[in-house]
Amino acid sequence: MREFTINHNDAGQRLDRFVAKAAPLLPPALVQKYIRLKRVKVNGKGSKREVRLCEGDVLQMYINDEFFDQPEEREDKFLAAFRPQLDIVYEDENLLLVNKRPGLVVHADETEKVNTLVHHIQAYLYQKKEWDPAAENSFAPALCNRIDRNTGGIVIAAKNAETLRIINDKIRTHELRKSYLCVTVGAPNPPAGKIEGFLLKDEKKKEVSFYRRPVPGGRTAVTYYKTLQKRDGLALVECELLTGRTHQIRVSMAELGCPLLGDGKYGRGETNRRYHEQKQCLWSYRLAFDYQTDAGALEYLRGKVFSVQNIPFKNRYFP
């Protein structure tokens, strides 16, 4: 039997979701079965899977020890980032806004397991003594949004579970406005407008295709854009995403006939080589907390706008 006391970061979770995190090797079907058979008790009593846990609740789990063993992938890899490198745009007791550099992955993938943005953030908070993994049942500081490896810009990191839930909800309801700057090869025509379509990702090739009409497996994508400057066959364009799909801006601008400078997947190789650009000129440079509904513990951010001023490709081509 294992016993857990629900802390602040665990509060508000459904019982079945907490059990799944606490016993990561327990099959999902057994999670539901054991709750139904009252092998998971809340404050000494059986409970329903959808009940929301409260701070101070005590859980007893009558589950075999082998289901609690942590998989190898869950080792504390953040400890390897003993000198966290972060460009912090804003920080308070609940969240961090970090300006990610191009070339850094946000989460571990097949090419990088340790040197990731989330590990640098976890190491930073661990060293500041704002996060102690030994004191947590299931929570670790987490990213609320992600951007491509070779894209730079603002990433939101939650320091606690309540912030993570609120920000994820605001992203889902389009109450956070994210604006991007990019340099395109050629200027969009018309100079401002909306690109609507359907994106279909090929998982093997790691490529996305743009379709004007619905296709099986395709996901809707809506991008607003505005041309800010033009010079020497290039354009500085601001984009705002209504949806957040993989490679959305890169594919959408290529569909418009003006791919991103430096984009090796959807761009023009000859032009990229001429300008010596090996990464797409794309930066998530502004974030606005445009709340339309109550934001609970993050209400103080209502109306706040944060931006990045020093963008390398903008300085080069549109100083």
N, C-alpha and C positions, 0 to 999 in steps of 0.2 A: 504494500500500500504506500502511495505517495501522497503527501499533504502539501497544499499550496495556500498561501494567504494572498488574496487579491489586493494589489497595490494600486496606486493612482493610475499608472499606465495600462493596467489590465482592466480597470473599471469601464463598463459600457460595452464590453464584448459579449457576444452570444456565448452561451456555455459550450456548445459544440465546437465553436471556432477556437476557444481557449484550449479545450481538451486536445484538439488536433495539433496545436502548437506545442503544448506541454509534452505530448507523447507523439513525436514526429514520425515514428515508425508504425504507429497503429493505423491499419487500413481504414479508410473513410467509413466503410460499412460497419466496422466494429465500433467506431466512435459512436455512431447512432445507436447501435445495439446495446452497448454497455450503458449508455445514458438511460435507455428505455428499461433495462434490467436493474437500474438503480445501483450499478457498480460505480457510479460517479455520484457523490453526494455533495450537496451545498448546505453548509451549516448543519450537517448531520442528517439531512433529509434528501430523498430523491427529488429530481427536478426535471423540467422539460428542456429540450435542446435549445429552444429559442429564448429562454430566459436571459435577461441582461444581468451581468455580474456587477456587484457593487463593491466599492472599496471596503476592505475589512472582512469580506466573505471568506470563509474557509472551505476549501474543497478537499475531499478525500477521494482518491482514485484507486479503486481496487483492481489494478491492472498490472500484468506481469512486467517485471523490471526491464526486460529486453526491449519493450516498446518505447522506453524513455531514453535509450542510448542515442546520443547525438550523432547524426551522420557526419562523415569526414568533411563534407562540404561546409559544415557549420562551425569549423574551427575559427578561432579569433584571429583571422588574417589581418584585421586592422592593426594589430600590434606591430606588424612589420613596417608600418608607416610611422616610424619613430620621430620623423621630422615632417609633420603635415604641411603641405604646401597649398594654401588656400588664399584666393583673392576674394575677401569678404566685402560684399556690397552693403549688407545690413545684418545686424544680429540683435536679438533680444532674448528673453528667457524662454521663448517658445519656438523660435525658428531661426534659420540662417538663410540668407540669400548669397549664393556663391557664384562668382563669375568664372565659369569653367573655361580652361584653355583648350583650343583645338588639339586633338591628338590623344586626349585623356578619355578613357571610357568611364561611363557613370557607374555601371555595375560590372561584375566579373562576367567574362564571356570566354569563348574558346581560345582567344588570343591572349588574355590577361586575367589572372586570378587574384592578384594582390594589389597592384598599383592602380586603384580605381578611385573615383571621386568619393564614393560612399565610405570607403575605408579611410581616406584622409579625413573626412568629416568625423567619423567615429573616433579615430585616434585623437583628433583635436579636442573633442568633448571629453574623452577619457582623461587626457592629460590636464584639462581644466577642472577635472573632478565634477563635471556636470552630468556624467553618465557612468554608472558602475554596472557592467553586465552581470556581475555576481549577485547584485541586488534585484535583478529583474527576472520575472518568470518567462516572459515571451517578447518583450519590446526591445528594439534597438533603434537608434536614430536612423531615419529612412528618408529617401528622396521622394518628393511628391510629384515631380515631373522629370523627364529625361530628354536629352538631346543627343544627336549623333556624335560619334567619336570625333569627327573632324569639323564639327560645328562648335563655335564658342558661344558663351552667354550665360544668362542667369538661370540657375537651378535652385529650387526651393527644397530645403531640408528641414524636417520636423524633429524637434528635440523631444517631443512626448507624443503619446498616442492620441490625445485629444486634438492636438494641432494637426496630426496626420489625417484624422477623420474629417476635420473641418475643411482643410485645404483640398483634400480629395473631393469632397462634396462641392466645393466652390468651383473647382475645375470642371466637374461633371455638369454643373448648371451654368457654365460660361460666365461666372462672376469674377474671374480673373482674366485680365486682358494681356496677352503676350504679343509684343511687337518685335519684328525682326528687321534687320538691315541686311541687304545683299547687294552684290555687284553682278549685273547681268551682262552677257555678251550681246550687244544690240539693245535697243530700247523697246519696252513693251508698247504695243499698239492695240487699243488706245492706251494713253499714258497712265490711266487709273481705271480700276474696275474690279470685277469679281470673277474668279475662276471656279467653276463648279464641275465636278465630275465624280468618277468612281475609281478608286485605287485598288489594284489587285497585286498582292505580294507573292513573288516566287521565292519560297523559303530556301530552295537549293541554291539559286543564283544570288540570293540576297538583293534582288532587284524588284522595283515596283513599276507597274504599267498603269498608264492613265487611260480611262475610257470615258467617253461623253455620255454613254448610256449604261444602264445597270447591267452587270455581268455577274454570274454565279460566284460568290465569294468576295465580290467587290464591296468596298466600304465607301460611303459618301465622303467627299472632301470639298470644303469650301474655303477659299483663300481670298482675302481682300488685299489689293496692292495699290501703291501710289508711287509714281516716279518722282524723285526729289531733284536729281541732277543728271545731266548727260555730258559726256566728254570723251572724245577720241574713240567713238564706237562702243563705249561702255555706258552703263546707267547705274545710278545709285537708287535702289528701290526699297521702299518700306512695305513690309507684309504683315498682315494680322490674320491669325488663324481662328476660324470659327470651329473647326474640328482639328484634332491633333493626330494626324496619321504619320506613319513611318515615311520619311523622305518627302513629305507633302509639298513643301515649298520647292524643293529641287525638281521634282517631277512636274509640278504645275507650271513653273516658269519655263521649263523645257518644252512643255506642250504649247505654251504661248509663243514659242519660237525664239526665246531669249534665255538660254540656259545660264546657270550660275558660272561665273569665272572660277576656274580651279576645280570644277566638279569632274572627277575622273570617271564617274559612272554614267551621268546623263548629259555631260557637257561636251565641249569641242576640244579634242586633244591638241590640235595644232595651235589653237589660241592659248590654251593653258600653258603649253610649252613656251610660246613666245613671251608670255608674261612671267614665266617661271613660278606658276602657282600649282601646288600639289594638293591643296586642300580647298574645299568649296568656300567661297567668300560669303559666309552666312553667319550672322550673330544675333542671338536672342538678347536684344539690348535694352528692352524696357518691359517692366511688369507693373500693371495697375490693379489695385484691389478695388474693383468696381462692384461692390456688393449691391445686390438688389433685395436681399433678405438678411435676417439677423445672422451674425457670425459668432455668437457666443463669446468664448474666451478671446477671440481674435477681432472683436468688434473695433478695437482701437486702431486697427489698420485700415478701416473704411476710408476710401478716398486717397490713400497714400499711393504715390507713384515712385518707383525706383528705376534708375537707368544707369547704363554704362557709357562713359564718354570716350574712353581710349580704345578705339577699335582699329587694329593694325591695318586692315585692307582699306578702310575708309581714309585713314591718314595717308596711305600711299596714293590712292587714285582720286580722292575728292577731299583734299585738305581744306 
